[in-house]
Amino acid sequence: MVSVVTNGSFKNEDQSEKLIRLLEDQLAHANEQNKALSQKLDQALDQIEFLNQQLQQLTKLLYGSKTEKSKYITPDGQGSLFEDEHPSSFSDSEHTEEQSQQEISYTVVRKLHNKKRNDSLRGDVETETIHHHPDNTICDCCQHQMTEIGSTLAREEAAFIPAKMMRVQHIEHAYECKNCKGDTLQSAKIKRGKAPKSAIQRSLAGPTVLAKVIYDKFVQYLPLYRQVKEWDRYGLQTNDKNLSNWVIRASTDWLLPVYEQMKAGLMAKSILHVDETYAQIIKRSDGKKGQTHAYNWVYRSVPIQGPTIVLFDSALSRSRAVLERFTQGYKGTIICDGYSAYGKLQDVTFANCWAHVRRYWLKVDSKKGRIGVNYCDKLYRLEKSFKKLSPSKRRKKRQKHSKPIIDEFFKWIETSWFTGKSALVTAAEYTLKRADGLKAFLYDGRIEIDNNAAENAIRPNVLGRKNWLFSFSEAGAKANAICLSLAETAKSNGIDFYEYLKKLLMDLPNLDIHQSNDVLEQYMPWSKNIQETCGSK
């Protein structure tokens, strides 16, 4: 039996099929749109999470504790290495009698009995004794003269005698031989006394004034414009422009040769700590605005390689060219952070800083972040136990104990699934990209695990920057770098910087320092000459 279908039926079937295909296409298109929207939603959620983490981190930096201490106990039950070892220790601040009765525990009272009175005054401080006798030593009862039976130390107090300004006149006297003068066959004999050369020719500033100006700026962080009033109190009328010129002239003429001699010794070392921080120079030679960041680089030797040397270098930029210029001819290892300028230098290897790695993982507010910090803390606890070992023994201990922890740490990062844009991904990428530099300390016991030595060395520059704010010229910035270098190197070698400056500015103008390096070697902070005459008391 054959069924017959009309033309209308065929048309209905064709329209139905077209409609179905159209609906299927629309459904597929809708699915694609849903997938795209879903991906955008995931990206937006990741971005929101990342921004929330940044907001939490910035809020913590603004209002939270300015410390890197861990706030949790490590899995092995030990506290973090960064916790205070003696949280209940007492400060050495002075207490009044009432405070002592209310606040000091019995242990401190026992210590006070074992100490001399007011031992905050050094032993070499001059002592003045004031005796107090009764106004009348006649007995009120029998009117006889009374006899002293003893005395009591009522109290001790510190007295401050302000410094004074003095005008020093150098007068050269001439002598002539009268006997030779009468002899017509020979000329008269004359001898003349010779005053020592001044640090700055035709300037009122003597060595002690120059030393005080430099000391107050780079150790006390007192800007020059604030020193002007203090000098006026003492009787010296000047202005901040004069003081600035004095610092630049003294630094360029006499402190720079000492700085360059120190640099020669620094470049002979095989390991250096390097770091940099921003500065500001108003009048720049590159034509950029004064608000543009300039930089101070710091270079520090390691104590295991002899006397500590700390040098600052002022530069207009943070580029690799600055590092290449200063370290030209250097061969060795540079310990630094993860900044990209520390890269390929000929004959130089780089060791990266684990403290920076730990800071990145501290920013991760999650369980995985705490795991990353725990790995770093384990390494630091080991380093603390290796601290007093020789370099060879420390290298062996690191190979045995530290290397397995690092291998496990990197394997955990590589096998974990970190996606999106977040503090966790940033920490993981930062760590993996610097794997070779982070492992460098395992193979050389002289290399430190972090670059904290350079960060500590650069801190005076940061403190000073908050006070003197900027340098007007590049010459001033260079003078700042020279003075900071001598100040920090002197401090690291136990030298009184003020006394050191006085000696340099008194002696060097009268010595031939450009003919022989041996002369300058006698004025290095670690030399016997300087240690004996300028050592801190």
Phi, psi and omega in degrees: 000132183254130179266143182247132180242133182284164179298327179298323180295318179299320180296320179296320180294319179297317180295322179296316180296318178298319179296319179296315179298321178296318179294321179296318178297316179296321178295319179295318179296320178296321178297319178296318178297320178298319179296316180297316179296322179296318178296316178297322178296317178299316179297319179296319178296319177298318180296318179298317179297318179296316179294323176297319178295319177297318179298317178297319181294316179294322177296320178295319179294325184282317187245345186274185180289135180272065183215160177254017180294142175283145181252029181209168179264138181289159184303332180276008175087002181264149175287161180295148176300334186274001175284153177295135178283330181231074185294340184254014181291150182270150175278169181266015182292154183282138179246142172282172182296320180295318178297321181298319182293329186268327193244329189277132182283173185297331181295321179290322178300320179296320179293324180297327179292333182272353183257160173285159177295138174048053183284007174287345174274129181295160183292336183270004179288132181298140182248132173244128181253126179248121182263136180242113179252156175299150179297330183221123181255022175265130182298129180291341185271303186252357178066020175269159177290130180276152181251136180293132182245358179161175179216157181229135175284105184288315178192165171238144178218153178271134178242135182252127177251110184301151176294161180230150177270142181226140174269118180252120180252124177264113182247124180265121181263139180249142180234141180233142178274111181293328182294315179289333181294327180280346180277115183286345183279343180221156182286158181292144179267127180230135174237141182230133175294146184241120178285146177297148179291146178272160180294322178234114183297141178056035177235147179287341186286114175272174182303321181292323178292314179300316180298319180294316180299312182292317180299313182296326181283317191258353174244317178271352179058039181261113182301155184297322182294335177275343177283337185303313181296323179295318178295324178296323176299325181279345178114004179254111181270117183211191177215170186293333177293318176300312181300318179298316179297322178298315181297316182295314181296313180297320180293315183291318186280320190237328181275331179300315177302323177294317178301314181292326176294321176296320181297320177301319177291324180293318181291345177278348179285157180261351180224132179227144166266136180226138175207171179212155177214157185282158176216185180219129177237122185288308183261099185257145180280344181272003176083356180284162181292155180295338179284346179294140181293128162260180185219150169245121177263144178237139179234130184224134177278167178263141185301334184290347181252038175099193183304141181287133177238130178236119181235138174255148178225119181275135180214157180279345184221177179248020187283165180296332181301327178295315179296318180296320180296314184289322186262019181303126182086357181283140176230119180162207183244134176249124176268125188206177175274195187269015182297139189294337179297333176279089184225232186281109171235140182295133178065017180237132172251156185239135174245127184268166192261124179284338177295323177293320177301314181298322180296322178296319180286334175295332180286345182275110184269069180200176180297320180294326176297319179294326177296315179300317179295323180299320178298316179296319181296324177299317179297319181292325177295321177294317180299324179296322179285339180268357193304319186269004181279158175290160181305319181293318179291324179293321178298317179296319179295321178295318179298323183280318189252319185280321184301315178300324179294317180294316178301317179294322180297311181293324178295321178297319179294315184293328183268349178278153183261094179253114182231168177082194180242105184207170177297329179295313179296319179299316180296318181295315180294319179300317182291314183293321182295336184248029185301314183297315180293327180287337179268354186300323184293342180292336189252003178214113183291348179277341183278132178281159182286340182217179181254027183297331180298319179289321179296321177292323181293328183275351183300319178302325177296321180292318179296317179295322181300328179289342182257307182270355167066308185202167170252137181288320184232167176292328176296320177294320179296322178293319177298320176302315181298319180296312182295318177298322180298312180293323181296312183287325177292319177298314180299318182293338181253017174072033183252138173287112188296323179296313179295324178296315178298316179304314182293317179299314185283342174274319188273312190299322178299342183252013179238154178271080187280349184266353182267329184215132177289341181298327179296313180293328179300329179288349181247014172286147184302337182265359181289156180299321180302311183285322179300322182284325187263336186234011181297143179296140180278000000 
